Amino acid sequence: MHNNPLHIVLRKPCIEDAGTIWKLIHNSPPLDINSLYSYLILCAHFADTSVVAESAEEICGYVSAYIRPGHINTLFIWQVVVETERHGQGIAKMMINTILRRQYSNTIQYLETTVNPSNTSSNALFDSIAKSLNTRCEKSILFSKKDFGNLAHEDEILYRIGPFDTQ
Ligand SMILES: CC(C)(COP(=O)(O)OP(=O)(O)OC[C@H]1O[C@@H](n2cnc3c(N)ncnc32)[C@H](O)[C@@H]1OP(=O)(O)O)[C@@H](O)C(=O)NCCC(=O)NCCS
């Protein structure tokens, strides 16, 4: 758990948070909403690499992430969300830094995520993280529009940030 001047509490998610996380993501376009079951699984199995931000005991931010199987030096960030009223206060960056500061994170040298080209704030967030970590950000297509078949979906651009040192 970590406190800061904004009075935001940052902690690992628990199973009881899954419903609130689902609602937060549901209310946060352009994020894809996944099933409640998937958030339950993320809270149950991936809490060590995920985080919720709370203000006055209400969840106002969430990051789901995991260590890529077969790539123990790479943290893959799946979804990042901050409630609209709280945008621009540094909460997303604070949440990601919290994961990178956890004790077991000292093996992490790369951070990966995917960003849609039209998502200005997400693009700015990860460019800013690369800059703060004083490292490179390589961009390539991970999933193309075609991979989504008939669904209208943008390319998912892989951002690979690193190498960096979390010590
Ligand atoms: C993307 C999102 C999580 C950013 O959260 P946030 O708490 O507002 O971001 P922060 O305040 O931590 O900002 C981090 C950096 O990104 C920059 N940034 C964030 N939003 C920006 C915007 N709309 N335009 C320009 N820069 C922006 C900030 O200036 C900051 O850079 P700096 O530290 O170098 O000054 C938030 O906009 C959101 O929840 N969007 C909806 C969901 C989504 O699209 N998630 C991402 C895809 S998974």
The ligand as a Gaussian input file, in Angstrom:
#p B3LYP/6-31G(d) Opt

LIG

0 1
 C       -5.261000       7.084000     -20.395000
 C       -5.628000       7.462000     -18.969000
 C       -5.589000       6.190000     -18.120000
 C       -4.590000       8.474000     -18.437000
 O       -4.841000       8.686000     -17.051000
 P       -4.401000      10.026000     -16.279000
 O       -4.418000       9.704000     -14.834000
 O       -5.190000      11.168000     -16.747000
 O       -2.883000      10.181000     -16.793000
 P       -1.749000      10.961000     -15.993000
 O       -2.344000      12.168000     -15.350000
 O       -0.996000      10.007000     -15.126000
 O       -0.834000      11.462000     -17.168000
 C        0.372000      10.788000     -17.541000
 C        1.046000      11.553000     -18.666000
 O        0.246000      11.511000     -19.853000
 C       -0.080000      12.818000     -20.291000
 N       -1.480000      12.827000     -20.732000
 C       -2.501000      12.116000     -20.200000
 N       -3.634000      12.397000     -20.877000
 C       -3.296000      13.276000     -21.849000
 C       -4.031000      13.930000     -22.879000
 N       -5.347000      13.722000     -23.045000
 N       -3.359000      14.769000     -23.715000
 C       -2.028000      14.978000     -23.563000
 N       -1.275000      14.382000     -22.606000
 C       -1.919000      13.550000     -21.754000
 C        0.099000      13.698000     -19.073000
 O        0.406000      15.032000     -19.449000
 C        1.252000      13.030000     -18.346000
 O        2.471000      13.376000     -18.932000
 P        3.658000      14.058000     -18.049000
 O        3.725000      13.283000     -16.752000
 O        4.864000      13.838000     -18.906000
 O        3.231000      15.465000     -17.876000
 C       -7.032000       8.137000     -18.877000
 O       -7.108000       9.172000     -19.849000
 C       -8.190000       7.174000     -19.108000
 O       -8.646000       6.501000     -18.166000
 N       -8.704000       7.109000     -20.361000
 C       -9.834000       6.221000     -20.682000
 C       -9.392000       4.769000     -20.705000
 C       -8.247000       4.515000     -21.677000
 O       -8.265000       4.967000     -22.817000
 N       -7.209000       3.781000     -21.188000
 C       -5.998000       3.508000     -21.957000
 C       -6.097000       2.300000     -22.825000
 S       -5.927000       0.779000     -21.933000

